[in-house]
Structure formats: C-alpha cells, structure tokens
Amino acid sequence: MNFLSFIPKPSLYILIASAALFSCNNESSNTTTMDTTRVSADTTQHSMPMPDTASVAMVNHAQATLSGTYPDTAVSGSVKFDADAASGKVKMVLEISVPAKAGKNVAVHLHEHGDCGDMGKMAHGHWNPTNAQHGKWGSGSFHSGDIGNVKLNSKGNGSLTISTDLWTLGGKPDKNILGKSVIVHGGVDDFTTQPTGNAGTRIGCGVIQ
C-alpha cells in the first residue's frame, strides 16, 4: 500500500492532471529559450559589417602630417599626394626627419586604417587590397602599401618620390588611399619577411586626408 491509496480518487485525478500540465509548460519554456538563443546568434552573424565596397568622391590633393608615436623618438614630416588627371597617376612626395636614425634607413608603408592610436598599432597591417605577398615596390609581388626604405642623411632627414597608377585620391576602395595611415618604422624593410618585411616598431604615423 502506498500513500496514493489514501487520496480520494477525484483529488488524485486533479493532482495527476496538474502535474502533466506543469511538465508541458516547462518543456515549452525550455524550447522557447533555446530557439531565442539560436535566433539571436543567427541575427548577430548576419548583421556583421561587410567589406567596404563604396566609392568616395575624387580629390586632387591629400596630405599626411607625420608625428612620433614614442615620446623618446622625435619624428616629423609630411607626405603630399597629388593626382594627375591626364596620366591617371598619383604623385607622392615624402619629406621626413628622424634625428635618432641619422645616417640610416627607415621603412615607410601605407597601413590599412587611418588611426595612429596605441603607438600606431591601431593602423593595423599594410594596406593590401589585392591580397599580394609583401615585397619590394615595383618588383615582383608587393602590397599596394609597400612604399619601401627611405635613406636619412647625417641630420636624419630624408625624402622619397613615387608616381603610380596603383593609387587614387578617392574612387573605388581597391585603389583609394584616403583615410589610410603612413607608418614610419624604426628598422629596415627586408622585402622578404611576410607580411611585414621585419621593419621593426612603428615610430611615426600620419593619416592621409
């Protein structure tokens, strides 16, 4: 004999029905929670930002003003960009001063984000819209941002001029350099190490605008 035998039958039926209803409600609640989580995950996945494919207005001139990212290493200079409509090319004229590196070479690259924060790290990697291997500008495979090395004189001043149809000031994102960063490295680009050229720390930075 068990305790159920002491419960009147009408009350027993009500008890059993209530238990069944409570069980169903729990299952329904659990299923709803799981589905909501799954829908939420799918929504997050599909709302992730897509690569930028928008074109922007073309301009004739842009410039980056360089400054140091480390308080103990002075870096100054400018990088001017001018578009030539007749040739379809952009001419870059870089003037730089790094007294601490006088008589040496320093690597300069275009990086993908226009942000010099966190000692230049927020600029992220080399600008490389074609997904090419890192290398020497104009020779074999190279990033669109692989400017190269700049020779500094006995006072730490150096210059470099490039004219190219790989860049535009505006237009489609695969060539547009507006909003990119110019990064000055403390070392020399070896043109071999992937994907950075082993060029060292980021001692200077400026945003092209």
PAVEXPA-191800 format. One record per residue (C-alpha): residue in three letters; x, y, z. Coordinates in steps of 0.2 Angstrom, whole numbers, padded with zeros to 4 digits, always signed. Layout:
# residues N
AlaXYZ
...
***
This chain:
# residues 209
Met+0000+0000+0000
Asn+0007+0017-0004
Phe+0002+0035+0000
Leu-0009+0037-0016
Ser-0022+0025-0009
Phe-0026+0037+0005
Ile-0030+0051-0008
Pro-0048+0052-0014
Lys-0050+0047-0032
Pro-0056+0064-0038
Ser-0042+0073-0029
Leu-0030+0061-0037
Tyr-0036+0064-0054
Ile-0034+0083-0052
Leu-0016+0080-0045
Ile-0011+0070-0060
Ala-0018+0082-0072
Ser-0009+0097-0063
Ala+0007+0088-0064
Ala+0005+0084-0083
Leu+0001+0102-0086
Phe+0016+0109-0076
Ser+0028+0097-0086
Cys+0021+0103-0103
Asn+0023+0121-0098
Asn+0042+0118-0093
Glu+0045+0109-0109
Ser+0038+0124-0119
Ser+0048+0136-0109
Asn+0064+0127-0112
Thr+0061+0126-0131
Thr+0057+0144-0132
Thr+0073+0149-0123
Met+0084+0138-0135
Asp+0076+0145-0150
Thr+0078+0163-0144
Thr+0096+0159-0142
Arg+0098+0152-0159
Val+0089+0166-0167
Ser+0099+0179-0158
Ala+0115+0170-0164
Asp+0109+0170-0182
Thr+0105+0188-0181
Thr+0122+0193-0174
Gln+0130+0183-0188
His+0121+0191-0202
Ser+0122+0209-0195
Met+0142+0208-0195
Pro+0149+0223-0206
Met+0153+0218-0224
Pro+0169+0224-0233
Asp+0168+0242-0239
Thr+0164+0242-0257
Ala+0158+0260-0258
Ser+0166+0273-0269
Val+0170+0291-0262
Ala+0172+0307-0271
Met+0189+0310-0280
Val+0200+0325-0275
Asn+0216+0332-0282
His+0227+0334-0267
Ala+0229+0325-0250
Gln+0242+0325-0236
Ala+0248+0316-0221
Thr+0257+0325-0207
Leu+0269+0314-0198
Ser+0272+0314-0179
Gly+0281+0302-0167
Thr+0272+0288-0158
Tyr+0286+0286-0144
Pro+0290+0301-0133
Asp+0309+0297-0134
Thr+0310+0296-0153
Ala+0306+0313-0162
Val+0298+0310-0180
Ser+0291+0324-0191
Gly+0287+0327-0209
Ser+0274+0327-0222
Val+0268+0316-0236
Lys+0259+0325-0250
Phe+0249+0316-0263
Asp+0244+0325-0280
Ala+0233+0317-0293
Asp+0236+0320-0311
Ala+0220+0318-0321
Ala+0230+0317-0338
Ser+0241+0302-0333
Gly+0229+0294-0321
Lys+0243+0293-0308
Val+0246+0300-0290
Lys+0262+0308-0286
Met+0269+0306-0268
Val+0282+0317-0261
Leu+0288+0312-0244
Glu+0299+0323-0233
Ile+0304+0315-0216
Ser+0315+0319-0201
Val+0321+0306-0188
Pro+0336+0313-0180
Ala+0339+0297-0169
Lys+0341+0287-0185
Ala+0353+0299-0194
Gly+0363+0290-0207
Lys+0352+0275-0208
Asn+0337+0269-0217
Val+0319+0268-0211
Ala+0305+0259-0218
Val+0289+0268-0223
His+0272+0259-0228
Leu+0254+0263-0230
His+0243+0254-0217
Glu+0225+0250-0219
His+0217+0261-0206
Gly+0218+0279-0203
Asp+0221+0278-0184
Cys+0238+0281-0176
Gly+0232+0276-0158
Asp+0241+0264-0147
Met+0258+0269-0154
Gly+0252+0266-0172
Lys+0246+0248-0169
Met+0228+0254-0172
Ala+0233+0257-0191
His+0233+0238-0192
Gly+0243+0229-0206
His+0250+0235-0223
Trp+0237+0241-0235
Asn+0235+0226-0246
Pro+0218+0227-0256
Thr+0225+0214-0269
Asn+0230+0201-0256
Ala+0248+0200-0263
Gln+0263+0194-0255
His+0274+0208-0246
Gly+0289+0213-0257
Lys+0299+0227-0264
Trp+0289+0241-0273
Gly+0289+0239-0292
Ser+0297+0222-0292
Gly+0288+0206-0292
Ser+0274+0204-0279
Phe+0271+0218-0267
His+0257+0226-0256
Ser+0250+0242-0263
Gly+0256+0250-0247
Asp+0274+0244-0248
Ile+0282+0261-0251
Gly+0300+0254-0245
Asn+0315+0261-0237
Val+0320+0280-0235
Lys+0338+0285-0233
Leu+0341+0298-0220
Asn+0356+0310-0221
Ser+0368+0314-0207
Lys+0354+0325-0199
Gly+0341+0312-0200
Asn+0332+0320-0215
Gly+0326+0310-0230
Ser+0314+0311-0245
Leu+0306+0300-0257
Thr+0295+0302-0273
Ile+0284+0290-0281
Ser+0272+0291-0295
Thr+0260+0277-0298
Asp+0243+0272-0305
Leu+0240+0260-0291
Trp+0233+0274-0280
Thr+0219+0286-0282
Leu+0213+0300-0271
Gly+0195+0294-0269
Gly+0186+0282-0280
Lys+0185+0263-0278
Pro+0192+0256-0262
Asp+0204+0244-0271
Lys+0215+0260-0275
Asn+0209+0274-0264
Ile+0222+0279-0251
Leu+0212+0292-0242
Gly+0209+0288-0224
Lys+0224+0276-0224
Ser+0239+0279-0212
Val+0258+0282-0217
Ile+0268+0272-0204
Val+0287+0275-0201
His+0296+0260-0194
Gly+0311+0260-0184
Gly+0320+0247-0194
Val+0323+0242-0212
Asp+0311+0233-0224
Asp+0320+0217-0229
Phe+0307+0214-0243
Thr+0306+0196-0239
Thr+0298+0193-0222
Gln+0279+0190-0223
Pro+0269+0200-0221
Thr+0279+0215-0213
Gly+0296+0215-0220
Asn+0303+0214-0202
Ala+0304+0233-0202
Gly+0303+0235-0183
Thr+0292+0246-0172
Arg+0281+0260-0178
Ile+0290+0276-0173
Gly+0279+0288-0183
Cys+0262+0289-0190
Gly+0251+0301-0200
Val+0233+0299-0208
Ile+0230+0303-0226
Gln+0217+0316-0228
***
